[in-house]
Amino acid sequence: MAYQTFQQEYLQIPVVTRAYTTACVLTTAAVQLELITPFQLYFNPDLILRNYQIWRLITNFLFFGPVGFNFLFNMIFLYRYCRMLEEGSFRGRTADFVFMFLFGGLLMTIFGTFVSLVFLGQAFTIMLVYVWSRRNPNVRMNFFGLLNFQAPFLPWVLMGFSLLLGNSIIVDLLGIAVGHVYFFLEDVFPNQPGGGRWLKTPFFLKMLFDTPEEDANYNPLPEERPGGFAWGEGQRLGG
């Protein structure tokens, strides 16, 4: 019975969020069980170009370190904000969401080469948080019950928290930068005088992912309420 309930809840998670978070958890589990090592996963341009280890372009986004606070923290934020984007502003636009993944991953791979980052999953999470926060500017956030602020400040609060933990802020800055590039090209520039839409989802992605009908029984997670955790609760102003 419990397994069936878990299976139903799991299958209700939208497809992109389900696929990405599952891949991250399975990758971490494989490392913990010593089936693979981080040395087989990290981003290395030389090994990719010279030894054709193409999988590193993907696996470096799937490993967040050994199981511990940092891993759980990243998984919670990845799951929550990825799902809220997919069920919110990207609802019914799975192909566009996949294209954002590809666009963001490509930019991070290019920038990551110059700053010598070997794992980009945390930066990717910050990118998702940044895009969500800019599309929900009126949501009030509560972080660990200590700070109250509006959603657009969330990526910067996370960066400050990362700094307090002794981590490098380069990863967070990369996520913020890539998130801003996507948000500007997708949400800001097309609405400017003389602007236009530069980011267009390829037709083959629409053929693969977009379906004309939605499941009437689908129960989405409201995008405007990232609550449920004391470090990421929020509500709309006036709500």
N, C-alpha and C positions, 0 to 999 in steps of 0.2 A: 504493500500500500504506500509506504513512504517512498519507495523507488518510483512508483507511478506518479506520485505528486511532484517529486523532484523532476521527473522527465517532462511533465506537463509545464512546470515553471520554466525549465530550461528551454523548451521549444517555443515558449512565448517570447523569449529574448529575440529582438530583431536580428536578422541573419548576419550582418556585418559585425555588429557588436559581439554576437555569439561566437563567430568564427575567430575573431581577433583575440578575445579574452581567453577562449579555450586554447588557442595555439600558445599563448603566453604561459598559461598554467601548465600545459603539457610539456613545454620546453623546460620550464623550471623543474618540474618533476623528474624529467629525464636527466637533468644535471644532478639533482639531489640523489638519484639512484645510481649515479655514475655510469649511466648508459652512454652519455656524451659528456664532453667537457666544454667550458666557455671558450677554450682556444679553438674549437671547431665552429664557433658561432660568431665571433667578433668581426667587426668591419675592418678589412685589410685590402686596400686598393691593389697592392702588388699581387696578392694571392688571387684576387678576383680576375685581374687582367692577364697575369702570366700563367697561373695554374687553372684558370677557368672555374674557380670555386664560386660560381654564381649565387649559390644559396646564401652566401654571406650578406648579400644585398637585402635579404629578408630576415634572416635569423638574428641579425643585430638589433632588430626592432622587437624581438620576442623575449629577450632575456633581461630581467631586472635585478639580477643578483640572487644570492641564496635566500631561502625562506627566512623572513624576519620582518621587523617593523617596516623597513624601507620597501620591501616587496609588497606587503599587505597594503601599505599606504598608497603605493602606485597603482595596485590592482583595483582598489576601491575607487580611486579617482578616474582611472581609465574606464572602468565599467560604467560608473554613474554618468559621466559626461559624454562618453561615446554613445550610450543608450539614449540619453536625453536629446542629443543632436539628431540621432537617427529617427527617433519617434517624434521629434519636434519640427525644426525647420527643414529636415530632410525626409519627412514622412511622405511615402509614395514616390520618393526620388532616390532609390537605392543606387542607381547608376551614378548620380551626381555625388553621392556620398563616397562611393568607391573611387571616383575620380579625384575627390579631395584627398583621399588616402594616398593615391598614386602621386599626385602633385606635391603634397607635403613631404612624402617619403623621398621623392626625387630631389627637392630643394635641400632637405636635411642631409642627404647623401653627399651632395655637392659641397655644401658648407662644412659638413663634418670632416671632409677630406682636409680642409685647410686648418681646422682647429684640433685635429688628431683625436677625435672622439671615436671610441671603439664600439659603444653601445648607444643606440639612439631612441630606445623605447620611452625613456622618461621625457625626452624632448618632444616626442610625438604626443604623449599624454598632455603636456603643457600646451601644445598646439590646439588640441581638441578643447581644452578648458578655455583657452583664449578666444576661439571662435564662438563657443557657447556664450561666454561672458559678454562679448561685444554684441551679440544678437539678443541678449536679455539684459539690457542696461538698467532696467528699473527693479531688478530683483535685489532684495537686501540679503546679505550673507552674514553668517555667524561662524566664526572660526574658533573651535575649541572652547566656545563660550566666553572668549576673551575679547575678540574684536568684532565690531559690527561695521560693515561697509557695503557699498554697492558692487554688483557683480563684476564690472570692468576692472576692479582692483584685485580680483581673486588671483590672477596669474602672478602679480607682483607680491602678494602676500605669501603665496607658495614659494616664490623665489627667496623671500626673506626667511621663511621657515627652513628652507633647504640650507641657507647660509648659516643659520643657528645650529644646524646639525653638523656643520663642518664640511658640507659638500660644496663642490665647485658650482658657481652660478652660470658657468658657460652653457651647460646643458639647458637650463631654464631660459636663458637669453636666446638660445637658438630656437627653442619651441615658440617663444613669444614672437620672435622675428618672422618665422615662417608662418605662424598663425596670422600675423598682421598683414603679410603679403597676400595671403589667400583672402582675408576679409576685405582688404582694400580692392583687390581685383574683382571680387565677386559681389560685394555689397556697396562699396563706395564709388569707385570709378565709373561704373555703368550709369550712375545717377548724376554725374557731373556734366556740366555743359561741354559738349564735344566729346564726352566719354563714350565708351562702348564696352561690350562684353568680350574680354579676351579669353576667358576660360570657358571653353565649350566641351561638354562631355562627348567623347567619341560615340558614334552611332552603334558600334559593336557592343559597347558597354550597356547602352540602353536596351539593345536586343537581348543581352544576357540577363540583366538584373531587373528591369522594370516590367511590372505586370499591370494590366489594365484594371484589375479588380483587387480590392482589399478584403481581408478576412473580416467578416462582420463580428466575429467573436473575439477579435484581437483586443487586448487590454493594454493600452500604452502607458508608459510611465510619464507623467506630466513633465514637460521640459522645464516649466518655470519653478518646480519645487525640487531642488537637489537635496532635500532634507533626509533625515533618517540617520545621519551621523553628525555628532556634535561639531566636527570640524568643517562641515560643508553645508549647513542648513541655510535655507533661503526662502523668502516669500516676496511677492510683488508688493510694491508700495501701494497703499490704499486698499490692499486685499485683506 
